[in-house]
């Protein structure tokens, strides 16, 4: 296994497989992990406030709580990817583990759920503003 350091790039050669690991990958992985931990903590605090405070038990706050819960799920998914990426960057290996496809699938699902949550908020706001007297539209 050859290892050379050339202009902030680590190059590893093993049986005709060359892996270039940039020196700035690891700080970005650490930044992504700390950011996702902050998102997880803030979403948990916000969800607890929504559950505890009785004044927040309204339909708009329920929709915002839905978005906050999906943000929690997205942060957990991205945190899992970031930890795996950091481990592989530190060990300087490049391969897929058995959960790599599952992590990618959950990222796409959570992105779709995020968009659906925003659509729900937009439809609710549209019905509230355009049709304020039709209460049967607000109940559904």
Secondary structure, DSSP 4 states (H G I P E B T S, - for coil): -EEEEETTEEEEEETTEEEEEETTHHHHHHHHHHHHHHHHHHHHHHHHHHHH-GGG-SHHHHHHHHHHHHHHHHHHHHHHHHHHHHHHHHHT-----TTHHHHHHHHHHHHHHHHHHHHHHHHHHHHHHH-SS-HHHHH-
